[in-house]
Amino acid sequence: MRTGAVEPALAGFGASVAVSGDQVLVAEPNDVRAPGAVYVYAKRSGAWTEAARLTAENPVRGDLFGS
């Protein structure tokens, strides 16, 4: 469900998923290009869009942020 101009998803994308109402959080802890991330998707006017990409404040490659 990645959107926009991002590279193809890696094996870690979707390792964890949380759903609450019209929001979905998708973890990608195994992002080898950069430290892990959590993608926030929101349903607006019936369409799902990427609302945010969350990362650690002081990221380190392989930190497994989002696991």
C-alpha positions, 0 to 999 in steps of 0.5 A: 500500500505504499504510495508516492515516489518511494522505492519498492517495499522490502521484505520487512514492510508489513512486519507489523500492522495496527488498524484504528478507525480510519488509520493504518500503521505499517512497520518496516523494521528491516529497511536495509537502505536506512533505519526502520520506519513506520508508515501511517495511512489515513482514509480520507474521502474514501481513499487511502493515502500515506499521511506520514513516515515515522522514524527514530529521532536518532536513527541507526541503520538496522535499528529495527525501529517499528518492530 
